[in-house]
Amino acid sequence: MLETYLIVLAALFPVVNPPGSALVFLSFTKRTSVTVRRSLARRVAINSFFVMAASLLLGAFILRVYGISVPVLRVAGGFIVATSGWKLLNEGSDKEADERFPAGKKLDASQAFYPLTLPLTTGPGTIAVLVSLGLSHVAYSGEEQDFGFFLAGLLAVATMAGSIFVCFAFSNRVENVLGSAGTDIAVRLSAFILFCLGVQIIWTGVSDLLTSTLGRG
């Protein structure tokens, strides 16, 4: 169980990247109050927990039902991640914040889920990683997820969700340290990394597809 916990946590952290995602989260919510931002961070963390848990425990089953391969999931997911990063990189944080979360506007569940939970926090890249872990466990053990895998995976997902909440809830302190100009630079760098991550996910998926196709040939 400890090994599974560490593997899932180590696989998730570079993809989710709570500190880096917090800067993007701040760019979308900088026009809101601290209280509203922390409430939104809590909702995003809860949404992220359920997205990650469902991907780990049910992703392999859903892919088999619909006949979707992991490489195809990576290509589609990487495209969405890259598009989000490119959009944020070019449009700028202030315009997005004013359009989506103007001061005094009441936030609803749909805004917390999209785009902050999906695809910016636990997007298709995260889903692909967790589905791959679930498939790997089934292939290695020759059976469906056992209780130990279920518990260790949920503990790792809960740890990551807690990290998301802490980083997002106190993301305004990053702006206090960096200043407005420094925060804008950091947000754009994070958006560029998000774009590169999407391209990398696409490349991994395409490479897997080409390998499987050439192998059959």
N, C-alpha and C positions, 0 to 999 in steps of 0.2 A: 504493500500500500504506500509506503514512504517513497519507494522508487517511482511508482506511478504518479504520485503527487508532484514530485520534483520534475519529472519528465513533462507533465502537462504544464506546470508553471513555467518551466524554462522555454517551452515551445510557444507559450502565449505571450510572454512579456515583450519580446522584440517586435511582435506583430501589433499587439494592442498599444504598447508604448504609452502608458498613462501620463508620464510627465510631458512628452511631446504632444499628445492629444489634448492635454489641458490647455496648451497655448491656442490651439484651434478652437476649443470650446470657449475660451475667453474672448476670442475674436467674434464669435456669434452672440455672446451674451454680455458684452461690455456695457451696453446701454441699460441693463437691468440692475436692480439693487442687489446688494450682497445677500440678503435674505432670499430673494427670488432665485438668485444664481445657485445658492446651496440647495434650495428645494429642487431645482432642476437637476442638479448634480446627483441628488439622491434618486430621482426618478430614472435618470440615465443609467446609474449603477444597477438599479433593480432590473431595468430592461436588459442591460448587458448580461446580467447573471442568467436570466431565462434564455436569452439567445445562445449564450455559450453552453449552458447545460443541455438545451435541446439539440444543439449541433453535435455535442459529444456523445450523447446517449441515444439519439434518434436519427442522427444524420445518415449513418450507414444504411439503416432500414429504409429511409425515405429515398435515398439514391437508388437502392435496388428496386423499389416499387415503381419509380418513374424511369428507370433505365438510364440514369445520368451518371457519367463517369466523373471521377475526381478531376482529371485534366480539364474537362469541359467546364466544371464548376470553377476551377482556377482561372480559366480564360475569361469567363463571364464576370466573375468577381473582380478580377484585376482591372478589367475595363471600367467597372463602376468606380473603383477606388482611384484609378488614374484620372478619370473624368472629374471627380470631386476635388482632387488635389489641383488639377489644372484650372478649374473654375475659381477656386479660392485664391490661387496664385495670381490670376489675372484681374479679377474683379476687386480685390482688396477687402480687408476685414470690415471697414467702416460701413460700406454700402450694404454688405450682407447683414451686418448687425442691425442696421436701421430698417431694412426691409422685413426681416424675419422676427426680430424682437425689439420693436420700438419701446421707448420708455413708457412704463405704465400699462403696457398691454398684458393681459392675463394669458399665461401660458397654458396650453392644453396637452393632453397625452400624445396626440399625433405629432406635435412639434418636438416633444422630448424624444420620440422614437425616431422620427426622420427630420433632419439629417443627422442629429447628434448621436443617436445610438447606432443606426444604420445610415450611411456606411462609414461615418467618421471614427467611431470608437470601436465597435465590434462588427466590422464590415465583412465582406465576402472573404477577405484574406484570413481573418480569424476563423470564420466558418469552415473554410477549406482545411485549415490546420487541424481543427478539432475533429472534423469528419475523417480526415486521414488517420488521426490517432485512434479513433473508434474502429476504423477498418483494419488498421494494423493489429489491434488487440484481438479482433475476431480471427484474423488470419494466423496470428501467432498461437492463440490458445485453441483454435478450432471450435470455439463455441461462442455464444452470445456473452455480452458483458456480465461478469459475476458481481457479487455484492461488494467485494474489495475494490474492484475497478470503479464501480459506481460511486462508492463513498470517497475514494481518493480523488477521483475526477471532480466531484462536486466540491470538495474542500479546496482544490486548486482554483476552480472557477470562482468560489466565494472569496478567496484571497485576492484574486485579480479584480473582482467587482469592488471589494473594499479599497483597493489601491486606486481604482478609477474615481470612487467617491472622494477620497482624501485629496487627490491631485486636482480634481475639478472644483471641489468646494472651496479650495484655497488658491485657485488659479489667479485671483485678483492680486495676490501678494507678489506674483511674478512681475506684474505691471509696476507695482510700487518699487521693486528693485531695479528693473530694467528701464523704466520710464516709457513714455508713449512711443518715441522713436525706436528704442530698443525692442519693445514688445512687437511693434509692427515688423521689424526685421526678423525677429524670432518666429513670428507667425508665418511669414512668407517662406522662411527656411523650412519650417515644419510642413507647409503646404507642398514645397518642392520635394521633400523627403516622401510625403504621402504619394505624390505623383510617381516618383521613382519606385516606390514599393508596389504600386499598381502595375507598372511596366514589368517589374521583376516577377510578379505573380503571373502575368500574361505569358511572359517568356518561359517560365517553368511549365505552365500548362501546355503551351505550344510544343515545347521540347518533349514532354511526355507523350503528346499525341503523335508527333513525328516518329518517336522511338517505337511506339506500339505499332504504327502503320508500317514502318520499314521492317520491323521484326516479323510481322505477318507476311510481308512480301518476300 
